[in-house]
Amino acid sequence: MTQLPHSSRTVNLEGAARAAIAGGVPLAALIALGMPGYAAFAMFAGFTAIFGQTEPYRQRAVTTGIAGALQTLCMFAGIAVSMLGAPLWLQAAGLVVVLVVAVCTLSTLRSIPAQPIFPTFAFVVSALVPLRATDLPLVTAIILGSVAWAWLVAMSGAVVRRALHPRAPHRFRPIAEPKHRSLAVLRTRALWETVGLNVVGALVAGAVAEAVPGLGHPYWAVIAVVSTLPALRQRHTVLRAFQRFIGTIGGTVIAVGILLLEPGLWWIVVIAVVGQFFAEVFVARNYAVCLLFLTPLALAVSWLSVPEAPELLALDRVAQTTLGALVSVALLVVGRAIERHRGRALGVTSTIRTV
């Protein structure tokens, strides 16, 4: 009997559908209940389903569970900073702790994605959402419920696969071999070089962004840095920073065009679902194209939680992303100089190329 070839397109669509459902359903529930101001928390919780997509389901259950706990802790850390008045020094201290914990956790899990972008994003935005003590029970329920939902969606493929895989195995993506994990990675120089690179890059980008007059949202510069810097054993390339810059500009133009039309709340849900779906489809193929969908998603949902003029959002987004990309490239140059001086590659810039 001839075995049909596996479809690479199906690989992307399967994971993309779960990611869209994981974030879209809680967001739609909040809109239906008249609570759009909490949309950012549902989005960050939904990112839980992105982790461990190629792993065997027993291992994926652990990866996704730990990723969900990490997202939850980062959101609550941000909320605590917000309720303490969000002083700049506390935001910076919290950012350092989040980066150290996230890089160590994701490196130990050997997860995909490996960069600490989603935990960092969860922390920096949660630190800016205005909340009162009376909001905490509701926000806690939203976060925990959304993370639990995302975990269930991430694991739903096990049930679907058991029912349908015997009939059409070529329709399903292949499951990777189990990953060998060890806490020994925490004792390696390479890991702490990765941590140091992220901490230095984030603090430098945040400090410069904060000092530039007339610009807001300095956290976007931080996000640009941590999303373009390499994970453990990956190589730092200018290409990823360039793709981040080009994709963000294009995505920002799309997002501003949409927000200027003053879309209704349900259209924001549609934008979020479509954006998450196609961002997952393209993330492994072309990072710039991925950002054409991810940027409108991020801006639209952030706009629900903290409404602002779309034109100002566009200016800040492009300027801060450009700043973050420049900091990332500067770190690349410094890293290469260190490599030449000591005669071997940094642990974070081995022979593996960052896509």
Long-range contacts (C-beta under 8 A, 24 or more apart in sequence): 3-169, 3-170, 4-169, 4-170, 5-170, 6-170, 6-172, 6-173, 6-174, 7-170, 7-171, 10-171, 10-172, 10-173, 11-173, 11-174, 12-280, 12-281, 12-282, 12-284, 12-285, 13-281, 14-157, 14-172, 14-173, 15-50, 15-53, 15-173, 15-280, 16-276, 16-277, 16-278, 16-279, 16-280, 16-281, 17-277, 18-49, 18-53, 18-153, 18-154, 18-156, 18-157, 19-46, 19-47, 19-49, 19-50, 19-276, 19-277, 19-279, 19-280, 20-273, 20-274, 20-276, 20-277, 20-280, 21-49, 21-153, 22-46, 22-47, 22-48, 22-49, 22-149, 22-150, 22-153, 22-154, 23-47, 23-49, 23-150, 23-272, 23-273, 23-276, 24-269, 24-272, 24-273, 24-276, 25-149, 26-142, 26-145, 26-146, 26-149, 27-269, 27-272, 27-273, 27-301, 28-266, 28-269, 30-142, 31-265, 31-266, 31-268, 31-269, 35-138, 35-142, 36-265, 36-268, 36-304, 36-305, 37-129, 37-304, 37-305, 38-138, 38-139, 38-142, 38-305, 39-268, 39-301, 39-304, 39-305, 40-125, 40-126, 40-129, 40-301, 40-302, 40-304, 40-305, 41-75, 41-126, 41-129, 41-139, 41-142, 41-143, 41-146, 42-142, 42-146, 43-272, 43-297, 43-298, 43-301, 44-71, 44-74, 44-75, 44-118, 44-121, 44-122, 44-125, 44-126, 45-71, 45-72, 45-75, 45-142, 45-143, 45-146, 45-147, 45-149, 45-150, 46-146, 46-150, 46-276, 47-71, 47-118, 47-121, 47-122, 47-150, 48-147, 48-150, 48-151, 48-154, 49-150, 49-151, 49-153, 49-154, 50-113, 50-118, 50-280, 51-109, 51-111, 51-112, 51-113, 51-154, 52-109, 52-111, 52-112, 52-154, 53-112, 53-154, 54-112, 54-173, 54-175, 54-176, 55-175, 55-176, 55-178, 55-179, 56-175, 56-176, 56-177, 56-178, 57-155, 57-157, 57-158, 57-175, 59-178, 59-179, 60-154, 60-155, 61-151, 61-155, 63-109, 63-111, 64-150, 64-151, 64-154, 64-155, 65-151, 66-105, 66-109, 67-106, 67-109, 67-111, 68-147, 68-148, 68-150, 68-151, 69-147, 70-101, 70-102, 70-105, 70-106, 70-119, 71-118, 71-119, 71-122, 71-147, 72-143, 72-144, 72-147, 73-101, 74-98, 74-102, 74-119, 74-120, 74-122, 74-123, 74-126, 75-122, 75-123, 75-126, 75-143, 76-126, 76-143, 77-123, 77-126, 77-127, 78-122, 78-123, 78-124, 78-125, 78-126, 78-127, 78-128, 78-129, 79-126, 79-127, 79-129, 79-131, 79-136, 79-139, 81-126, 81-127, 82-126, 82-127, 82-128, 82-129, 82-130, 82-131, 83-131, 83-132, 83-133, 86-127, 86-128, 88-210, 91-124, 91-127, 92-203, 92-206, 94-123, 94-127, 95-120, 95-123, 95-124, 95-202, 95-203, 95-206, 95-222, 96-199, 96-202, 96-203, 98-123, 99-195, 99-198, 99-199, 99-202, 99-226, 100-195, 100-199, 103-191, 103-194, 103-195, 103-198, 103-231, 103-232, 104-186, 104-191, 104-195, 106-231, 107-185, 107-191, 107-194, 107-231, 107-232, 108-181, 108-182, 108-183, 108-185, 108-186, 109-179, 109-181, 110-179, 110-181, 113-231, 114-231, 114-232, 114-234, 115-226, 115-227, 115-229, 115-230, 115-231, 116-198, 116-226, 117-223, 117-226, 117-227, 120-202, 120-222, 120-223, 120-226, 121-223, 121-298, 124-219, 124-222, 124-223, 125-219, 125-302, 125-305, 128-219, 128-306, 129-305, 129-306, 130-306, 185-232, 188-347, 189-347, 190-232, 190-233, 190-346, 190-347, 190-348, 190-350, 191-232, 191-347, 193-346, 193-347, 193-348, 194-230, 194-231, 194-232, 194-347, 194-348, 197-229, 197-230, 197-331, 197-335, 197-348, 198-225, 198-226, 198-229, 200-331, 201-225, 201-226, 201-229, 201-327, 201-328, 201-331, 202-226, 204-327, 205-323, 205-324, 205-327, 208-323, 208-327, 209-320, 209-323, 209-324, 212-319, 212-323, 215-315, 215-316, 215-319, 215-320, 216-312, 216-316, 217-313, 217-316, 217-317, 217-320, 218-320, 219-320, 220-316, 220-317, 220-320, 220-321, 220-324, 221-320, 221-321, 221-323, 221-324, 221-327, 222-324, 223-324, 224-248, 224-320, 224-321, 224-323, 224-324, 224-325, 224-327, 224-328, 225-324, 225-327, 225-328, 228-324, 228-325, 228-328, 229-328, 229-331, 229-348, 230-348, 230-349, 230-354, 231-348, 231-354, 232-347, 232-348, 233-347, 233-348, 233-350, 233-352, 234-348, 234-349, 234-350, 234-352, 234-353, 234-354, 235-349, 235-350, 235-351, 235-352, 235-353, 235-354, 236-328, 236-331, 236-332, 236-335, 236-348, 236-349, 236-354, 237-332, 237-353, 237-354, 238-329, 238-332, 239-354, 240-287, 240-354, 240-355, 241-325, 241-328, 241-329, 241-332, 242-325, 243-286, 243-287, 243-288, 243-291, 244-287, 244-288, 244-291, 244-321, 244-324, 244-325, 244-328, 245-321, 245-322, 245-325, 246-288, 247-287, 247-288, 247-289, 247-290, 247-291, 247-292, 247-294, 247-295, 248-291, 248-295, 248-317, 248-318, 248-321, 249-318, 249-321, 250-288, 250-291, 250-292, 250-295, 251-291, 251-292, 251-293, 251-294, 251-295, 251-296, 251-299, 252-295, 252-299, 252-313, 252-314, 252-317, 252-318, 253-314, 254-292, 254-295, 254-296, 255-295, 255-296, 255-299, 255-300, 255-310, 255-313, 255-314, 255-317, 256-299, 256-310, 256-311, 256-313, 256-314, 258-296, 258-300, 259-299, 259-300, 259-303, 259-310, 259-313, 260-310, 263-300, 265-304, 268-300, 268-301, 268-303, 268-304, 271-296, 271-297, 271-300, 272-297, 272-300, 272-301, 275-300, 284-355, 287-355
